[in-house]
Amino acid sequence: MNLLCKIIVACLITGALTDEHDHIYEDNEEVVLWMNTVGPYHNRQETYAYFSLPFCVGSKETISHYHETLSEALQGVELEFSGLDIEFKADVPKTQYCGVQLNDEKYKAFVYAVKNHYWYQMYIDDLPIWGIVGEVTDSNYYIWTHKKFEIGYNGKQIVDVNITSEDKVLLTPTAKLTFTYEVIWKRSDVKFEDRFDKYLDPNFFQHRIHWFSIFNSFMMVIFLVGLVSMILMRTLRKDYARYSKDEDMDDMERDLGDEYGWKQVHGDVFRPASHALLFSALIGAGHQLTTVVFCVIIFAILGDLYTERGSLLSTTIFVYAATSPVNGYFGGSLYARMGGKIWIRQMLVSAFMLPALVCGTAFCINFIAIYYHASRAIPFGTMVAVTCICLFVILPLTLVGTVLGRNLAGQPDYPCRINAVPRPIPEKKWFMEPGVIILLGGVLPFASIFIEM
Ligand SMILES: *[C@@H]1O[C@H](CO)[C@@H](O)[C@H](O)[C@H]1NC(C)=O
């Protein structure tokens, strides 16, 4: 079990840093075209395995299935060999590679795909390529049967791939489809390091960035921050004015007089939470999450995480596991300051809360994915791997952090003492009830995301 885990961690690290291929090709060396997914153009999250449509495979046989990294498996990347014979710098004239005799079932599958604007994704030398399955004109369904690959090379490396779909064929329940391909190699001046730049060009996907909704959300945030800080400032300033007027009163009088303003809460703010365990676990997880987000953003800015399939997710998982001590430190020390005694349970809750929530959600989605045979379905081995990471990496690191936190920052060190008797909380209006506040607080983020989607 432990060995398995070491292997997984090693895979994660190497997966994030290196690649299986060195991307150097000799003349006539085999270039593999991998088929990835097919799905509706207008919902990019919905993907199925390429061969879930009755497409056919070319005659060439090689390994037909592989997973490169854990995160690819998590993202539902499932590459299958296309069977097309492509060799480096060797042009291929229009060649038939396979045929499909349609029957009722296959006909329906293709019609459904064409109707819903299905497109497929392939990889050549890690460069993604997209092609559209077919076209509808006046309730006639056509399928593209010819794939023309134009591959640009620079020295011994592949730097650019274009695909053009040609030869529309009308779909009928008894048609026999023959699929053809063609490869044209072109010398290109694109540098190997820059070969992903064209995918960053906003024109490439021809969809506009939603500037309006980004602007909208941004203004909403600014407006709200302004509003809240104005209210706070006004209240505080009023209180300060009254306090400074009271300076002249002698101490006796002040002790007797009722406290008012924000000083009313000073005897209660440091009182331990009523669910100290859960509270400190949440605080710890929050610290960790913030750290992870910052680290991943920095990595993404420094390195080209987008050029490699799944490397963003691998990095995130790796950083999450590596920053577990942060979680333990802040959660554990807060729990100790609040006088918590069952710290082992607190650590377990802290360590597993977020992974359990995420995995639980993924698990539910997984069931739906399996039901619809979507390619997002996560293989069982991957689930085992994730569990291993939780048990053998995250847990020990959280333990280290918790022990450090309890010993270094576990002593309460509050600027004012805690009143022995909690101050009664005044009767609240209906809109101050936790339930209403939780709902209202969620409305804005939800609205922003909803508009964006
Ligand atoms: C691919 O298409 C782009 C844009 O049309 C073009 O600039 C580039 O040269 C093409 N690459 C190849 C290898 O044909």
The ligand as an SDF file (V2000), in Angstrom:
LIG
                    3D

 14 14  0  0  0  0  0  0  0  0999 V2000
   -3.0310   26.6150  -39.9990 C   0  0  0  0  0  0  0  0  0  0  0  0
   -3.9510   27.6730  -40.1630 O   0  0  0  0  0  0  0  0  0  0  0  0
   -3.4370   28.9600  -39.8470 C   0  0  0  0  0  0  0  0  0  0  0  0
   -4.5550   29.9460  -39.9790 C   0  0  0  0  0  0  0  0  0  0  0  0
   -5.3080   29.7570  -41.1060 O   0  0  0  0  0  0  0  0  0  0  0  0
   -2.2430   29.2720  -40.7470 C   0  0  0  0  0  0  0  0  0  0  0  0
   -1.7010   30.5270  -40.4130 O   0  0  0  0  0  0  0  0  0  0  0  0
   -1.1890   28.1890  -40.5900 C   0  0  0  0  0  0  0  0  0  0  0  0
   -0.1290   28.4000  -41.4840 O   0  0  0  0  0  0  0  0  0  0  0  0
   -1.7920   26.8190  -40.8420 C   0  0  0  0  0  0  0  0  0  0  0  0
   -0.7970   25.8140  -40.5510 N   0  0  0  0  0  0  0  0  0  0  0  0
   -0.4850   24.8110  -41.3410 C   0  0  0  0  0  0  0  0  0  0  0  0
    0.5340   23.8680  -40.9230 C   0  0  0  0  0  0  0  0  0  0  0  0
   -1.0420   24.6870  -42.4500 O   0  0  0  0  0  0  0  0  0  0  0  0
  1  2  1  0
  1 10  1  0
  2  3  1  0
  3  4  1  0
  3  6  1  0
  4  5  1  0
  6  7  1  0
  6  8  1  0
  8  9  1  0
  8 10  1  0
 10 11  1  0
 11 12  1  0
 12 13  1  0
 12 14  2  0
M  END
$$$$
